[in-house]
Amino acid sequence: MNTGGKMKDKIKTAIVGLGRIASLLEEDARREKPCTHAGAITANADCVLACGCDIDEERRGLFAERWRVPVYSDAAEMIREQNPQILIIATHPDSHYFYCRLAAEKQIPVVICEKPLADTLVTARKIAALVGVGERPVILTNHERRYSADYIKAKEILASEKLGDILGVRAVLYMGKNKRLLDVFWHDGTHLADAAMFLSGLVLKHRKSRGAKLARAVGAAWLEGELAAKAESRGQHSAPIPFVMEVGAGRDYIVFELEFSCSKGKLCIGNGIFEVWESDESPYAERFKSLKRTIAAFEGPTGYFANMVADAVFCVREPGRQPVSSAADGLAVIEYLHSVKPWR
């Protein structure tokens, strides 16, 4: 009887789009678990995975077999029958607005929307406009590094001014040999751009591009811009911080990396990278200082997916609470991505 009572209090969660990030990546033996929406929901004591939806019959079958829940081909029918409190949208970006609007119409309290928030600036703005209107939902954008313990620690280090002022930020993004640069930029650059804004507390603006055209699948493009204060707080911040992102093809490996160059050291973070370097007396020359590595790795799990679902739970339990990664944050990334035209 007690177990039944506890089950009643669990937050019903539904997923639309039953592909890699929703479920399939949970089979990857090398990834930190949970690494999917379904995995994170089932690992959270406050949630229950109620159902899933996909237009693809094979994906529905795989999901039902893996998670032992009912599946649907129509999201409206699923919502009507299951009445979830959290709806996860893990479909292609061009359908995100449709499902966010459906969630708003059905009065679902919290929506978790995969990145990028939308495929165009117009639809991203429409999604952001759904928030805070009447009984419409809280929308959480799954920029997972905002929930990752290593990035949270990096943000604390930068904010402590232990490394001094941030003077410049360099980002590197390689995702293999033959992918079109524009696709890499929109699919993975969204995470890189958001991480830069999260860690600095500033807004990323594009200025100009050099190198290969983003519409191609060869070479490298250098996207130059700056991290600047938000309009409402410009008087509290110093000059904008130079930013450059290299997006490259032709490699048989992946690189996802940010380097913050500071007045008293530097911080490097990315996939498999967590390094902190501080200025110290140089062992190579008198009356000079060099960089000395003080932290060479991050220990322990990052909890990136688990923390994201926990944030969504808090937003259900505490009306009015804003998520760590909001629709406004998702819109800021789309504004940056949209400003980098593929023909430049």
C-alpha positions in Angstrom: 0.0 0.0 0.0 2.8 2.4 0.9 4.5 1.7 -2.4 1.4 2.5 -4.3 1.1 5.9 -2.4 4.6 6.8 -3.4 4.0 5.8 -7.0 1.0 8.2 -7.0 3.3 11.1 -6.1 5.8 10.4 -8.8 5.9 12.9 -11.7 4.7 11.3 -14.9 7.0 12.0 -17.8 6.5 11.4 -21.5 9.0 11.5 -24.4 8.3 12.6 -28.0 11.0 11.3 -30.4 12.5 8.0 -29.4 15.9 8.1 -31.0 19.5 8.4 -29.8 19.3 11.0 -27.1 15.9 9.8 -25.9 17.0 6.2 -25.4 19.4 4.5 -27.8 22.6 6.0 -26.4 22.0 4.2 -23.1 23.5 1.2 -24.8 26.9 3.0 -25.3 29.2 1.2 -22.8 31.7 4.1 -22.6 29.3 6.9 -21.8 28.6 8.1 -18.2 25.2 6.8 -17.2 22.5 8.0 -17.4 23.1 9.5 -20.8 19.6 9.6 -22.2 16.3 11.1 -21.2 14.7 7.7 -20.6 17.7 6.7 -18.5 17.7 9.8 -16.4 14.0 9.6 -15.8 14.1 6.0 -14.6 17.1 6.9 -12.4 15.2 9.7 -10.7 13.2 8.7 -7.6 10.7 11.5 -8.2 9.8 10.5 -11.7 8.2 7.7 -13.6 8.6 7.1 -17.3 5.0 6.9 -18.4 5.2 6.6 -22.2 6.9 7.5 -25.4 5.9 8.7 -28.9 7.5 8.4 -32.3 6.2 8.3 -35.9 8.7 5.5 -36.6 7.3 2.0 -35.9 10.7 0.4 -35.4 11.7 3.1 -32.8 8.5 2.6 -31.0 9.1 -1.1 -30.8 12.6 -0.7 -29.5 11.6 1.8 -26.9 8.6 -0.3 -25.6 10.9 -3.4 -25.4 13.7 -1.5 -23.6 11.6 0.5 -21.1 8.4 -1.6 -20.8 6.0 1.4 -21.3 3.2 2.1 -23.8 4.1 3.9 -27.0 2.2 6.1 -29.4 2.4 7.4 -32.9 0.5 10.6 -32.1 1.6 13.0 -29.4 -1.8 14.6 -28.8 -3.3 11.2 -28.2 -0.5 10.3 -25.8 -0.9 13.5 -23.8 -4.7 13.1 -23.7 -4.5 9.5 -22.3 -1.4 9.8 -20.1 -1.6 13.4 -18.8 2.2 13.8 -18.2 3.6 16.6 -16.0 6.9 16.7 -17.9 7.0 16.4 -21.7 10.5 15.8 -23.3 10.8 16.9 -26.9 13.6 14.9 -28.6 12.6 15.3 -32.2 14.2 17.2 -35.0 14.5 21.0 -34.3 12.1 21.9 -37.1 9.3 20.3 -35.0 10.2 21.7 -31.6 7.8 24.6 -31.8 4.9 22.4 -32.8 5.3 20.2 -29.7 6.1 23.1 -27.4 2.9 24.8 -28.5 1.0 21.5 -28.0 2.4 21.2 -24.5 1.3 24.8 -23.8 -2.2 24.1 -25.1 -2.5 21.0 -22.9 -1.2 22.8 -19.8 1.8 20.6 -19.2 3.8 22.2 -16.4 7.3 21.6 -17.7 8.8 20.9 -21.1 12.4 19.7 -21.7 13.3 20.6 -25.3 16.4 19.2 -26.9 18.9 21.6 -28.4 19.1 23.5 -30.6 15.9 25.1 -29.4 14.6 25.5 -32.9 15.8 25.4 -36.5 15.2 29.1 -37.2 15.4 32.3 -35.2 11.7 33.0 -35.9 10.5 29.7 -34.4 13.0 30.0 -31.5 11.4 33.3 -30.6 8.0 31.8 -30.8 9.0 29.0 -28.4 10.5 31.6 -25.9 7.3 33.6 -26.1 5.3 30.6 -24.8 7.0 30.9 -21.4 5.3 32.9 -18.7 2.0 33.5 -20.6 -1.1 32.4 -18.6 -0.8 28.8 -17.5 1.8 27.9 -20.2 4.8 25.7 -19.4 8.3 26.2 -18.1 10.6 25.3 -21.0 14.0 23.9 -20.2 16.5 23.7 -23.0 18.8 20.7 -22.8 22.1 22.5 -22.9 23.5 19.7 -20.8 26.8 21.3 -19.8 25.0 23.8 -17.5 24.1 20.7 -15.4 27.5 19.0 -15.6 29.6 19.1 -12.4 32.9 19.8 -14.2 31.4 22.9 -16.0 29.8 24.1 -12.7 33.2 23.8 -11.0 34.9 25.7 -13.9 32.3 28.5 -13.6 33.0 28.8 -9.9 36.8 29.0 -10.6 36.3 31.7 -13.2 33.9 33.7 -11.0 36.2 33.5 -8.0 38.8 35.6 -9.9 41.5 33.2 -8.8 42.7 33.3 -12.4 42.1 37.1 -12.7 40.1 38.7 -15.4 39.0 36.8 -18.5 40.9 38.3 -21.5 40.0 36.0 -24.3 38.2 32.8 -25.1 39.1 30.2 -27.8 36.8 27.4 -28.8 37.7 24.4 -31.0 35.1 22.0 -32.6 36.1 19.0 -34.8 33.5 16.3 -35.3 35.2 14.0 -37.8 36.2 14.0 -41.5 33.3 14.5 -43.8 30.6 16.5 -42.0 29.5 19.8 -43.4 30.8 22.6 -41.2 27.4 24.2 -40.9 25.8 21.0 -39.6 28.6 20.6 -37.1 28.2 24.2 -36.0 24.4 23.9 -35.5 24.4 20.5 -33.9 27.5 20.7 -31.6 28.4 24.4 -31.8 25.1 25.1 -30.0 26.6 23.3 -26.9 30.0 25.1 -27.3 28.3 28.5 -27.7 26.1 28.0 -24.7 28.9 26.7 -22.6 30.9 29.9 -23.3 28.0 32.0 -22.3 27.3 29.9 -19.2 30.9 30.0 -18.0 31.4 33.7 -18.6 27.9 34.9 -17.7 28.0 37.0 -20.9 26.2 37.0 -24.3 28.0 35.7 -27.4 28.0 38.0 -30.4 29.4 37.2 -33.9 31.5 39.7 -35.8 33.2 38.1 -38.8 34.3 34.8 -40.3 37.5 33.6 -41.9 38.6 30.5 -43.7 36.4 27.9 -45.2 32.7 28.5 -46.0 30.4 26.8 -43.5 28.4 25.3 -46.4 31.4 23.1 -47.2 32.7 19.8 -45.6 36.4 20.6 -46.0 38.9 22.9 -44.3 38.2 25.0 -41.2 36.3 28.2 -40.5 37.3 30.7 -37.8 34.3 32.6 -36.3 35.4 35.7 -34.6 33.2 37.5 -32.1 32.9 38.7 -28.5 31.3 37.9 -25.2 29.6 41.0 -24.0 27.3 42.0 -21.1 23.6 41.8 -21.4 21.9 45.1 -22.2 20.5 45.5 -18.8 23.8 45.1 -17.0 26.4 46.7 -19.4 27.3 49.4 -16.9 28.5 46.7 -14.4 30.9 45.1 -16.8 34.1 46.0 -18.5 34.8 45.8 -22.2 33.7 42.8 -24.3 35.9 39.7 -24.3 37.3 38.5 -27.7 36.0 35.1 -28.7 37.0 32.8 -31.6 35.6 29.4 -32.6 37.4 27.1 -35.0 35.0 24.7 -36.7 37.0 22.1 -38.8 36.6 19.0 -40.9 39.1 16.4 -42.2 40.0 15.0 -38.8 39.5 11.4 -37.8 38.8 12.4 -34.2 36.6 14.8 -32.3 37.5 17.8 -30.3 35.1 19.9 -28.1 37.2 22.4 -26.1 37.1 25.9 -24.6 40.1 27.8 -23.3 39.7 30.8 -21.1 42.8 33.0 -21.2 43.0 35.1 -18.0 45.3 37.7 -16.5 46.6 35.2 -13.9 46.3 31.9 -15.6 44.0 29.9 -17.9 41.3 27.3 -17.8 40.7 24.6 -20.4 37.6 22.4 -20.4 36.0 20.1 -22.9 35.4 16.4 -23.7 37.9 14.6 -21.4 39.6 17.9 -20.6 39.7 19.9 -17.3 42.9 21.9 -16.8 43.6 24.9 -14.6 46.9 26.7 -15.0 48.1 29.5 -12.7 50.9 32.1 -13.0 54.0 31.2 -11.0 57.7 31.9 -10.8 59.2 30.6 -14.0 61.7 27.7 -13.8 63.1 28.8 -17.2 64.1 32.4 -16.7 64.7 34.8 -13.8 62.2 37.6 -13.1 59.6 36.0 -15.4 56.5 34.0 -14.6 55.2 30.9 -16.4 52.0 28.9 -16.2 51.9 26.0 -13.8 49.2 23.4 -14.0 47.4 23.1 -10.7 44.4 21.0 -11.7 44.9 18.4 -14.5 41.6 16.4 -14.4 38.1 16.3 -13.0 37.3 13.5 -10.7 34.0 11.7 -10.4 30.8 11.6 -12.4 29.4 14.8 -13.8 25.7 14.0 -13.4 24.9 16.0 -16.5 21.7 14.2 -17.4 20.6 13.3 -13.9 21.0 17.0 -12.8 18.9 18.2 -15.7 16.0 15.9 -14.8 16.3 17.0 -11.2 16.0 20.6 -12.3 12.8 19.8 -14.2 11.4 18.1 -11.1 12.1 21.2 -9.0 10.3 23.3 -11.6 7.2 21.0 -11.4 7.3 21.0 -7.6 8.0 24.7 -7.2 5.7 26.8 -9.4 7.5 30.0 -10.6 10.9 28.5 -10.4 13.1 29.1 -13.4 15.3 26.4 -14.8 19.1 26.5 -14.9 18.9 26.2 -18.7 15.9 28.2 -19.9 14.1 28.9 -23.2 15.8 32.3 -23.0 19.2 30.6 -22.9 18.2 28.5 -25.8 17.1 31.6 -27.8 20.4 33.3 -27.0 22.3 30.5 -28.7 20.0 30.5 -31.7 20.5 34.2 -32.1 24.2 33.6 -32.2 24.0 30.6 -34.6 21.7 32.5 -36.9 24.0 35.5 -37.1 26.8 33.3 -38.6 25.7 33.1 -42.2 26.9 30.0 -44.1 28.1 32.0 -47.1 30.4 34.2 -45.0 
